[in-house]
């Protein structure tokens, strides 16, 4: 009995240390990274330690688990040694196992982790100092363990670099946005805006550009008065000027430059030398990501670029507005013409032009049609059907029924789309 009384404080002390490890693991993995970074900028040293730990989360978790397991095993071994002296044989081992299971489960696992879940930010900051000490002491051991794990997984064909990150930041943010949207805490418009920001690095300019079929260009050989008339008839302020061939762009005409030239010539339109006021065209490859192009627009202070393929052939044009619309949605002004691209019918179906981008349709109707394999609605239909559909054909996939209403050559120009209940989806 004396041995039990003597070792009881040691066992409970070890359980208390185990509780600290458990609370630290749960609090640090559940702490708000955004709040920790904000607190660090405000000079909070505890938040700075939390960010240090989260910077190498795998090592932090490994160190905490190593310490926690050592403590629990030591506490269980001591308790078993003492109890088997009082109760010899297998009954003593069973009693020690049952007692330590209850104590570890309640006081070293459930209780501290529950507290850590409820107050994760506060607990993480409070326990950051001792946890950082443990990580520095156990770090080399954990590194060796990670090396062994990766070597072992490599034998089964699983390749992991030592720098592998356990969390993808973008997917973590996207998941949080989707979760809060499903809970009604984030509006659909905000959801699309936040998702648009995250998608900029994954999309290229070919997915948002105005295709060369839809380009408004002006023949540079026309007289100045006809060029002025064409510019005024357009809804755009920047217009590509070509020579000989519509795809041979030799410059970009800015309407403001044209008006300034007219003012300088005292209204003598025919005396204007149009080539002298053209701006040099800016050509970019179609594989440029939207994130890089947005940076380039801001750096060059140029909001207009022509997109070419690997052979230098003109594919289309992209503007700063096109990139921003991937974040905030369609931007209209008093000169924009409302195109009947998406029309909701009384029966709930939607008549859509084939050239309408999938992302625009999703925003307008709050749908989730996939846009990984195609940019336009017609492209999605052709990708899923694996053929060019005929007028009158109907296809069902992604919980929507697609009915082809019009086709021009090999292009699907108009479709009617009906959303279906989940159980009616056949695709």
C-alpha positions in Angstrom: 0.0 0.0 0.0 2.9 2.4 0.8 4.3 1.8 -2.7 0.9 2.7 -4.3 0.7 5.9 -2.2 4.3 6.8 -3.1 3.9 6.3 -6.8 0.3 7.8 -7.1 1.5 11.4 -7.3 4.1 10.4 -10.0 1.5 8.7 -12.1 -1.0 11.6 -11.8 1.9 14.0 -12.6 2.6 12.0 -15.7 -1.0 12.1 -16.7 -1.1 15.9 -16.2 1.9 16.2 -18.6 0.1 13.9 -21.1 -3.0 16.1 -20.8 -0.8 19.1 -21.8 0.5 17.2 -24.8 -3.0 16.3 -25.9 -4.3 19.8 -25.5 -1.3 21.2 -27.4 -1.8 18.9 -30.3 -5.5 19.7 -30.7 -5.2 23.4 -30.1 -2.3 23.9 -32.4 -3.9 22.0 -35.3 -7.2 23.8 -34.7 -5.9 27.3 -34.2 -6.9 30.0 -36.6 -3.8 30.8 -38.8 -5.3 34.1 -39.9 -5.8 35.3 -36.3 -2.3 34.1 -35.3 -0.7 36.1 -38.2 -2.7 39.1 -37.3 -1.7 38.9 -33.6 1.9 38.4 -34.6 1.8 41.6 -36.7 0.5 43.3 -33.6 3.5 42.1 -31.6 2.1 39.1 -29.8 5.1 36.8 -29.0 2.9 33.8 -28.2 1.2 34.0 -31.6 4.7 34.2 -33.2 5.6 30.9 -31.5 2.4 29.4 -32.7 3.2 30.4 -36.3 6.7 28.9 -35.9 5.2 25.6 -34.9 2.6 25.7 -37.7 5.3 26.4 -40.3 6.5 22.8 -39.8 3.3 21.2 -38.7 4.5 17.6 -39.4 7.5 18.0 -37.1 5.3 19.6 -34.4 2.7 16.9 -34.4 5.4 14.2 -34.5 7.2 15.7 -31.5 4.0 16.1 -29.5 2.9 12.5 -30.3 6.3 11.2 -29.3 6.2 12.9 -26.0 2.6 12.0 -25.3 3.2 8.3 -26.0 6.4 8.2 -23.9 4.5 9.7 -21.0 1.5 7.4 -21.3 3.6 4.3 -21.6 5.7 5.3 -18.6 2.7 6.0 -16.5 1.0 2.7 -17.4 4.2 0.8 -16.7 4.6 2.3 -13.3 0.9 1.8 -12.4 1.1 -1.9 -13.6 4.3 -2.5 -11.5 2.7 -1.2 -8.3 -0.7 -2.8 -8.8 0.7 -6.2 -9.6 2.5 -6.2 -6.3 -0.7 -5.6 -4.5 -2.7 -8.0 -6.7 -0.4 -10.7 -8.1 -1.0 -12.5 -11.4 -3.1 -11.7 -14.4 -5.8 -10.1 -12.3 -3.4 -7.4 -11.3 -2.4 -6.7 -14.9 -6.1 -6.5 -15.9 -6.9 -4.1 -13.0 -3.9 -1.9 -14.0 -5.0 -1.9 -17.6 -8.6 -1.0 -16.8 -7.6 1.7 -14.3 -5.0 3.4 -16.6 -7.4 3.2 -19.6 -10.0 5.1 -17.7 -7.5 7.6 -16.4 -5.7 8.2 -19.7 -9.0 8.4 -21.7 -10.8 10.8 -19.3 -8.0 13.0 -17.9 -5.3 12.8 -20.5 -7.3 12.7 -23.8 -11.0 13.7 -23.7 -10.9 16.4 -21.1 -7.9 18.4 -22.4 -8.9 17.9 -26.0 -12.4 19.2 -25.3 -11.0 22.3 -23.7 -8.6 22.8 -26.6 -11.4 22.5 -29.1 -13.5 25.1 -27.3 -10.7 27.6 -26.8 -8.2 26.5 -29.5 -6.6 29.9 -30.1 -6.1 30.7 -26.4 -4.8 27.2 -25.5 -2.4 27.2 -28.5 -0.9 30.6 -27.4 -0.7 29.4 -23.8 1.1 26.1 -24.6 3.2 27.4 -27.5 6.3 27.9 -25.3 6.6 24.4 -23.8 5.6 22.8 -27.1 8.3 24.8 -29.0 10.8 23.5 -26.4 9.7 19.9 -27.0 9.9 20.3 -30.8 13.5 21.6 -30.5 14.5 18.7 -28.3 12.7 16.0 -30.2 13.1 17.5 -33.7 16.2 15.5 -34.7 14.4 12.3 -33.6 11.3 13.2 -35.6 13.4 14.0 -38.7 14.9 10.5 -38.4 11.5 8.9 -38.0 10.2 10.8 -41.1 13.2 9.6 -43.1 12.5 6.0 -42.1 8.7 6.4 -42.9 9.5 7.9 -46.4 12.0 5.1 -47.1 9.5 2.5 -46.0 6.7 4.0 -48.1 9.1 4.2 -51.1 9.3 0.5 -51.0 5.6 0.4 -51.9 5.9 3.0 -54.6 4.7 6.0 -52.5 7.1 8.9 -53.1 7.1 11.8 -50.6 9.8 14.5 -50.4 11.0 15.7 -47.1 9.5 19.0 -47.8 6.0 17.6 -48.4 3.3 19.9 -47.0 0.5 18.2 -45.1 -2.0 20.9 -46.0 -2.6 22.7 -49.3 -3.3 26.3 -48.3 -5.5 27.0 -51.3 -7.6 23.9 -50.7 -7.9 24.7 -47.0 -9.2 28.2 -47.8 -11.5 26.9 -50.5 -12.9 24.2 -48.2 -13.6 26.8 -45.5 -15.4 29.0 -47.9 -17.5 26.1 -49.2 -18.3 25.0 -45.7 -19.4 28.4 -44.5 -21.5 28.8 -47.7 -23.3 25.6 -47.0 -24.0 26.9 -43.5 -25.4 30.1 -44.9 -22.7 32.3 -43.5 -21.1 33.2 -46.9 -23.3 34.6 -49.7 -23.1 33.0 -53.2 -21.6 36.2 -54.6 -18.8 36.3 -52.0 -18.2 32.5 -52.5 -17.6 33.1 -56.2 -15.4 36.1 -55.6 -13.2 34.2 -53.1 -13.1 31.2 -55.4 -12.2 33.4 -58.3 -9.2 34.8 -56.5 -8.0 31.2 -55.7 -8.5 30.2 -59.4 -6.4 32.9 -60.9 -3.2 30.8 -60.6 -4.9 27.7 -62.1 -6.5 29.4 -65.2 -4.8 30.8 -68.3 -5.7 33.6 -70.5 -7.1 31.3 -73.2 -10.0 30.5 -70.8 -11.2 34.1 -70.5 -10.0 35.8 -73.7 -12.3 37.2 -76.4 -11.9 34.6 -79.2 -10.6 35.9 -82.6 -14.0 35.1 -84.1 -15.6 37.7 -81.9 -12.9 40.4 -82.2 -13.8 43.8 -83.4 -10.9 45.0 -85.7 -10.5 47.8 -88.1 -8.7 47.9 -91.4 -5.8 50.3 -91.1 -6.0 51.1 -94.9 -9.4 52.8 -94.5 -9.6 56.6 -94.7 -9.4 58.3 -91.3 -13.1 59.3 -91.4 -14.2 55.6 -91.9 -11.9 54.5 -89.1 -13.5 57.2 -86.9 -17.0 55.9 -87.8 -16.0 52.3 -87.1 -14.5 53.3 -83.7 -17.7 55.2 -82.7 -19.9 52.3 -83.7 -17.9 50.0 -81.4 -18.5 49.7 -77.7 -14.8 49.4 -77.0 -12.3 52.1 -76.3 -9.3 50.1 -77.6 -9.5 48.6 -81.1 -6.9 46.4 -82.9 -5.9 47.7 -86.3 -4.9 45.2 -89.0 -3.3 45.5 -92.4 -4.0 43.1 -95.4 -5.2 40.3 -93.1 -7.5 40.6 -90.1 -5.1 38.5 -88.0 -2.1 40.7 -89.0 -2.5 43.2 -86.1 -0.1 46.2 -86.6 -1.3 48.4 -83.7 -4.0 49.3 -81.2 -6.1 52.4 -81.6 -7.2 54.1 -78.4 -10.3 56.3 -79.0 -8.9 58.9 -76.6 -5.8 59.2 -78.8 -8.0 59.5 -81.9 -10.1 62.3 -80.4 -6.9 64.1 -79.3 -5.6 63.9 -82.8 -8.8 65.3 -84.2 -8.6 68.2 -81.7 -5.0 68.9 -82.6 -6.0 69.0 -86.3 -8.8 71.5 -85.6 -11.4 69.0 -86.7 -9.7 68.1 -90.0 -10.4 64.4 -89.7 -9.0 63.5 -93.2 -5.7 65.1 -92.3 -5.0 62.7 -89.4 -2.2 60.3 -89.8 -3.7 57.2 -88.1 -0.5 55.1 -88.0 1.2 57.8 -86.0 -1.3 57.5 -83.1 -1.4 53.7 -83.0 0.0 52.1 -79.9 2.3 49.1 -80.2 0.4 45.8 -79.8 1.3 43.7 -76.8 1.4 40.0 -77.6 1.2 37.3 -74.9 1.2 33.5 -75.1 -2.1 31.7 -74.5 -0.6 29.7 -71.7 0.0 32.7 -69.4 -1.8 32.3 -66.1 -4.4 34.9 -65.1 -2.4 35.6 -61.9 0.7 36.4 -63.9 -1.2 38.4 -66.4 -2.9 40.5 -63.7 0.5 41.3 -62.3 1.8 42.1 -65.8 -1.2 44.4 -66.5 -0.5 46.3 -63.2 3.2 46.5 -63.8 3.0 47.7 -67.4 0.0 49.9 -66.8 -1.5 48.5 -70.0 -5.0 46.9 -69.9 -5.1 45.3 -73.3 -3.1 42.3 -74.7 -3.4 40.2 -77.8 -3.2 36.4 -77.3 -1.2 34.2 -79.6 -0.5 30.5 -79.8 2.9 28.7 -79.9 3.1 29.5 -83.7 2.4 33.2 -83.2 -1.1 32.9 -84.7 -3.6 35.3 -83.2 -6.1 33.6 -80.9 -7.9 36.5 -79.3 -7.5 39.3 -76.8 -7.7 39.7 -73.1 -8.1 42.9 -71.0 -7.8 43.7 -67.4 -11.6 43.8 -67.1 -11.7 40.2 -68.3 -9.4 39.1 -65.5 -11.2 41.1 -62.9 -14.6 39.6 -64.0 -13.3 36.2 -63.0 -13.3 37.5 -59.5 -16.2 39.9 -59.2 -18.5 38.7 -62.1 -19.7 40.6 -65.1 -18.8 44.3 -65.1 -21.2 46.4 -67.2 -21.3 50.1 -68.0 -23.7 52.5 -69.8 -22.2 51.5 -73.2 -22.4 47.7 -72.8 -25.0 45.9 -74.8 -27.0 43.3 -73.0 -26.5 40.1 -74.9 -29.2 37.4 -74.7 -26.6 34.8 -73.7 -28.6 33.4 -70.8 -32.4 33.4 -70.8 -34.5 31.8 -68.0 -37.7 30.2 -69.3 -41.0 30.1 -67.4 -40.7 26.4 -66.9 -37.4 26.7 -65.1 -35.2 25.7 -68.0 -32.5 28.0 -69.3 -31.8 28.8 -73.0 -28.1 29.4 -73.4 -25.9 30.5 -76.3 -23.2 27.9 -76.9 -20.4 30.5 -76.5 -21.4 31.5 -73.0 -18.6 30.6 -70.5 -19.4 27.9 -68.0 -18.2 30.1 -65.2 -20.6 32.9 -66.2 -23.5 30.5 -66.4 -22.6 29.1 -62.9 -22.6 32.6 -61.5 -25.8 33.6 -63.1 -27.8 30.4 -62.1 -25.8 29.4 -59.0 -24.9 26.1 -60.6 -21.8 23.9 -60.3 -21.2 22.7 -63.8 -17.5 21.7 -64.2 -15.2 24.0 -66.1 -11.9 22.0 -66.0 -12.2 20.4 -69.4 -14.0 23.1 -71.3 -14.5 26.9 -71.2 -17.9 27.3 -72.9 -21.2 25.5 -72.5 -20.9 24.2 -76.0 -17.4 22.9 -75.3 -18.7 21.1 -72.2 -21.5 19.4 -74.2 -19.1 18.3 -76.9 -16.6 17.0 -74.2 -19.2 15.0 -72.4 -20.9 13.7 -75.6 -17.6 12.9 -77.2 -19.1 13.9 -80.5 -20.6 17.0 -82.1 -24.3 16.7 -81.4 -27.0 17.2 -83.9 -30.0 19.6 -83.5 -32.7 17.9 -81.4 -30.4 15.6 -79.5 -30.6 15.5 -75.7 -27.9 14.6 -73.2 -28.0 14.2 -69.4 -25.0 14.7 -67.2 -24.0 16.6 -64.1 -27.6 16.7 -62.9 -28.7 18.7 -65.9 -30.4 17.9 -69.2 -28.9 19.5 -72.3 -31.1 19.8 -75.4 -29.4 21.1 -78.6 -31.6 23.8 -80.3 -29.3 25.2 -82.9 -26.0 24.4 -84.7 -24.0 26.3 -87.3 -21.5 24.1 -89.0 -19.5 22.4 -86.3 -20.5 25.0 -83.7 -23.3 24.5 -81.2 -24.9 27.9 -81.1 -27.9 27.4 -78.7 -29.0 24.9 -76.0 -31.8 24.5 -73.6 -30.6 23.3 -70.1 -32.9 21.9 -67.5 -31.6 21.3 -63.9 -32.7 17.9 -62.6 -33.2 16.5 -59.1 -30.2 14.5 -57.9 -32.0 11.2 -58.2 -32.8 11.8 -61.9 -29.1 12.3 -62.9 -28.1 9.6 -65.4 -24.6 11.0 -66.2 
